[in-house]
Amino acid sequence: MTLLANHPDREEISAQLRRNIVLRRLAAKAFGELEPVLAIVDYRKGDVLLTQGAHDMEQYFVLDGVLKRVVSNPEGKEMILRFAKEDDMETSYAAWRLRTPAPYSIRAVTKARVAKMPLPQWAAFLDGHAELKEDFEYEVMFLMSEVMAHTITLHLLDAPGRVHRFLRKHPELSERVPKKELASYLNLSAETLSRLKHAGKI
């Protein structure tokens, strides 16, 4: 883990962060304030960034790779809520604000590079930058809405319909997310997903 201010790829990473869905409107001076506190971390496929039930939470900006937000029940059954790729963010900001444990885990689907900082520190930074806070809180609400829409889709659409919706909304992820992960996200077995493909239904 290396702070952005000291990272050998600082210029490249800074350029990536300036394209981030939340940070892209941030003024140069304000962005400079983030460089000494943003940690750059490289994760392997399957690494856990946040554990469901944790109280210590962080704000994540995806630089490279794909992450997943996943919730598990006590029996170990998992449901993938969303994927996040380059220029996206991941967070458990709502839970942190409500002072409740993290309601889901965040894991690396592929090899990934992430910029991160503790949520209390991120929240304090937001309080000093009203426009950024507005953009960030809008994105938090948008992501919650997207997760809700996805959950409803699992109940209302048949298997081919779920796949078609994913391909329409996330074409850039269709070849990057392993078929097993995609099947889990769509509440299908990997065999069903493969069968639909071979039958020409997707």
PLY file of the C-alpha trace (Angstrom):
ply
format ascii 1.0
element vertex 202
property float x
property float y
property float z
element edge 201
property int vertex1
property int vertex2
end_header
0.00 0.00 0.00
1.48 3.33 -1.11
0.02 6.82 -0.80
-0.76 8.44 -4.14
1.57 11.35 -3.35
4.51 8.91 -3.14
3.48 6.40 -5.80
5.84 5.84 -8.77
2.78 5.89 -11.11
1.41 9.05 -9.52
0.79 10.97 -12.75
-0.95 8.07 -14.49
-3.09 7.27 -11.44
-4.03 10.93 -10.96
-5.19 11.07 -14.58
-7.30 7.95 -14.01
-8.85 9.40 -10.86
-9.77 12.60 -12.68
-12.03 10.47 -14.90
-13.77 8.91 -11.91
-17.56 9.28 -11.80
-17.31 11.18 -8.49
-14.00 13.05 -8.78
-14.16 14.29 -12.38
-15.47 17.77 -11.44
-13.09 18.25 -8.51
-10.89 21.35 -8.79
-7.13 20.81 -9.10
-6.40 22.38 -5.71
-8.92 20.14 -3.95
-7.61 17.09 -5.80
-4.15 17.96 -4.52
-5.49 17.69 -0.97
-6.48 14.08 -1.65
-3.11 12.90 -2.96
-1.42 12.61 0.48
-4.33 10.60 1.96
-5.39 8.27 -0.88
-3.74 4.85 -0.62
-3.14 2.87 -3.81
-3.61 -0.88 -3.36
-3.25 -3.77 -5.81
-5.57 -6.74 -5.20
-5.54 -10.26 -6.54
-8.61 -11.98 -7.91
-10.80 -13.03 -4.96
-9.26 -10.64 -2.43
-11.66 -9.10 0.08
-11.70 -5.29 0.36
-14.63 -5.08 2.80
-16.15 -7.84 4.93
-19.89 -7.96 5.55
-20.52 -6.99 9.18
-17.38 -4.85 9.49
-17.45 -1.49 11.28
-14.20 -0.08 9.85
-15.16 1.07 6.36
-13.40 2.77 3.47
-14.17 4.68 0.29
-12.93 3.01 -2.90
-12.19 4.39 -6.37
-11.59 1.70 -9.01
-8.51 2.31 -11.15
-8.21 -1.04 -12.91
-10.14 -4.30 -12.81
-13.60 -5.30 -11.61
-15.03 -5.46 -8.08
-18.28 -7.00 -6.86
-20.64 -6.09 -4.05
-21.96 -9.31 -2.53
-24.23 -10.23 0.38
-24.23 -13.59 2.18
-26.68 -15.31 4.52
-25.60 -17.35 7.60
-25.67 -20.55 5.49
-23.13 -19.07 3.07
-25.50 -18.51 0.15
-24.36 -15.43 -1.77
-26.03 -12.85 -3.96
-24.04 -10.42 -6.11
-25.61 -6.97 -5.99
-23.45 -5.11 -8.51
-20.12 -4.92 -10.31
-17.81 -1.88 -10.36
-15.13 -1.27 -12.99
-12.64 1.46 -13.92
-13.87 5.00 -13.22
-16.52 3.63 -10.83
-16.51 3.79 -7.05
-17.52 1.48 -4.22
-18.58 2.49 -0.76
-20.60 1.56 2.33
-21.23 5.24 3.08
-24.94 4.80 3.93
-24.18 2.13 6.54
-21.37 4.24 7.98
-23.68 7.25 8.27
-26.33 5.08 9.96
-23.66 3.63 12.27
-24.56 0.09 11.25
-22.21 -2.73 10.17
-21.38 -3.09 6.49
-24.41 -4.85 4.92
-22.32 -6.49 2.20
-18.79 -7.50 1.25
-16.70 -6.00 -1.54
-14.35 -8.37 -3.36
-12.09 -8.34 -6.40
-13.58 -10.26 -9.35
-10.36 -9.79 -11.34
-6.93 -8.47 -10.53
-7.63 -4.88 -9.51
-5.98 -1.60 -8.50
-7.91 0.68 -6.17
-7.46 4.09 -4.54
-8.95 4.12 -1.05
-9.24 6.08 2.18
-11.11 5.63 5.51
-14.75 6.74 5.32
-14.49 9.15 8.30
-11.65 10.93 6.49
-13.58 10.92 3.20
-16.70 12.32 4.91
-14.65 15.13 6.47
-13.24 15.95 3.04
-16.75 16.01 1.56
-17.89 18.46 4.24
-15.33 20.93 2.94
-16.37 20.56 -0.72
-20.11 21.04 -1.16
-20.24 20.35 -4.91
-18.29 17.12 -4.53
-20.53 16.02 -1.67
-23.59 16.61 -3.84
-22.11 14.56 -6.71
-21.05 11.77 -4.34
-24.37 11.51 -2.50
-26.21 11.49 -5.83
-24.03 8.58 -6.96
-24.67 6.71 -3.68
-28.44 7.07 -4.21
-28.12 6.11 -7.89
-26.23 2.93 -6.99
-28.84 2.01 -4.37
-31.53 2.52 -7.01
-29.61 0.35 -9.48
-29.26 -2.46 -6.94
-32.99 -2.29 -6.22
-33.81 -2.39 -9.94
-31.53 -5.40 -10.38
-33.19 -7.24 -7.47
-36.65 -6.58 -8.95
-35.42 -7.81 -12.35
-34.49 -11.18 -10.83
-38.14 -11.68 -9.90
-39.86 -10.20 -12.96
-37.76 -11.37 -15.92
-37.13 -14.89 -17.18
-33.57 -16.15 -17.61
-33.02 -14.86 -21.19
-34.57 -11.52 -20.20
-32.14 -11.12 -17.30
-29.17 -11.84 -19.56
-30.39 -9.44 -22.26
-30.87 -6.67 -19.69
-27.32 -7.14 -18.42
-25.88 -7.09 -21.95
-27.86 -3.95 -22.74
-26.90 -2.08 -19.56
-23.32 -3.37 -19.14
-21.95 -4.45 -22.54
-18.41 -3.53 -21.44
-18.52 -6.17 -18.69
-19.93 -9.09 -20.67
-16.50 -10.44 -21.65
-14.67 -9.39 -18.49
-16.79 -10.98 -15.78
-16.22 -14.75 -15.46
-19.27 -16.75 -16.54
-19.64 -18.24 -13.06
-19.80 -14.74 -11.53
-22.20 -13.50 -14.20
-24.48 -16.50 -13.67
-24.51 -15.84 -9.91
-25.36 -12.16 -10.50
-28.29 -13.20 -12.70
-29.41 -15.89 -10.23
-28.72 -18.63 -12.76
-26.52 -21.70 -12.74
-23.44 -21.57 -14.96
-24.92 -24.56 -16.82
-28.15 -22.66 -17.56
-26.21 -19.66 -18.83
-24.15 -21.90 -21.09
-27.26 -23.74 -22.32
-29.00 -20.46 -23.21
-25.95 -19.36 -25.17
-25.68 -22.61 -27.10
-29.42 -22.57 -27.84
-29.04 -19.12 -29.37
-31.42 -17.50 -26.86
-28.84 -14.94 -25.73
0 1
1 2
2 3
3 4
4 5
5 6
6 7
7 8
8 9
9 10
10 11
11 12
12 13
13 14
14 15
15 16
16 17
17 18
18 19
19 20
20 21
21 22
22 23
23 24
24 25
25 26
26 27
27 28
28 29
29 30
30 31
31 32
32 33
33 34
34 35
35 36
36 37
37 38
38 39
39 40
40 41
41 42
42 43
43 44
44 45
45 46
46 47
47 48
48 49
49 50
50 51
51 52
52 53
53 54
54 55
55 56
56 57
57 58
58 59
59 60
60 61
61 62
62 63
63 64
64 65
65 66
66 67
67 68
68 69
69 70
70 71
71 72
72 73
73 74
74 75
75 76
76 77
77 78
78 79
79 80
80 81
81 82
82 83
83 84
84 85
85 86
86 87
87 88
88 89
89 90
90 91
91 92
92 93
93 94
94 95
95 96
96 97
97 98
98 99
99 100
100 101
101 102
102 103
103 104
104 105
105 106
106 107
107 108
108 109
109 110
110 111
111 112
112 113
113 114
114 115
115 116
116 117
117 118
118 119
119 120
120 121
121 122
122 123
123 124
124 125
125 126
126 127
127 128
128 129
129 130
130 131
131 132
132 133
133 134
134 135
135 136
136 137
137 138
138 139
139 140
140 141
141 142
142 143
143 144
144 145
145 146
146 147
147 148
148 149
149 150
150 151
151 152
152 153
153 154
154 155
155 156
156 157
157 158
158 159
159 160
160 161
161 162
162 163
163 164
164 165
165 166
166 167
167 168
168 169
169 170
170 171
171 172
172 173
173 174
174 175
175 176
176 177
177 178
178 179
179 180
180 181
181 182
182 183
183 184
184 185
185 186
186 187
187 188
188 189
189 190
190 191
191 192
192 193
193 194
194 195
195 196
196 197
197 198
198 199
199 200
200 201
